[in-house]
Amino acid sequence: MVAQIDPFHAIAIGVEAHRLEAEGRSILHMEFGQPSTGAPAAAIAEAHQVLDSDPMGYWESPALKERIALLYRERYGVVVVAEQVLLTCGASPGLVLALSCLFAPGARVATARPGYVAYRNTLKALYLEPVEVDCGPAERYQISAAALEAMEPAPDGVIIASPANPTGTIIPADEMARIAEVCARRGIRIVSDEIYHGLSYGEAAHSMLEFAPDTVVVNSFSKYFSMAGWRLGWVVFPRTLVEAARARMGNLFLTPPSLAQHAGLKAFDCLDELEGHVANYRRNRELLLAALPALGLKEIAPPDGAFYIYADVGHLTDDSLGFCQKLLEETGVATAPGIDFDPVDGHRHIRISFAVSTDRVEEAIRRLVPWFRAQRRVV
């Protein structure tokens, strides 16, 4: 039987938003988790130079792998060698690579609910069983060591995301240590999605490699490095899995684009520019948090990192998709429906991305405040 995969509803919102924009409407794109800024200027200049001088082809940049390994030593104090780093066409194939190396069909893999829609659907596509753990305000919307301890039988694996999509919540270091201990004792393999690392507004996020050296880490240039369209990511594997991972990578994906690899290496030299983006997100976050009372949105996930507000709109609707469609049509502000991230309770939530320019956030607030005030309560 062919696996049944659920649609990604935010994509449909995006399609409609672009249709309205083509008709001349003023649209504010806050539906997708992608920076509105482009790649760093020096990375773009490097790409121009490479286009004129390098025929390119199937290639893995040794220098880029070395630089990524250095990142783990500098940022987390973790020893990673270049051979453990596999370059991928973004985090999405990286997730496929990680899961296919770790689990056989039928394996049970725990994820937080709410969580990124592709976790559930990628697991299903690989004939793995997603086991979604309800994580609400009491758990700060994050899977916990206690939840993993209580699961009977123990799952074969767990996907950890900190900062998380759609909530932006970060797991504290002491809790990550407890998760690592429970997983080691119960034989639960860990996949850590660290795609939003570098985007935090208080305590920095910790890598799960600090606590569980056999973790498989997925990361990407799409978020912090502002290179979503370049389709470049990486996976860090424990040494014992590198050979199996390379075999799958070579057959399933070959290599990421050579041009992106050249640009990605240069992006590591652009931290001042990239930290400027983080400062912009911080300001946008502050503006939205200040505006939430005027919107009547009192229950939100703590946006410790990433660039999202995940808000409960259950007092206004029990149909988050219809709510987002109406919001787009009447205000031109595109947002993501919660049902993408939570098939049980997501009908009463929306996600707002603030990875846009500050003037667009200010304009969105001007449109949203009167619109939300005009909506009738349903409860």
Disulfide bonds with the S-S distance in Angstrom:
none
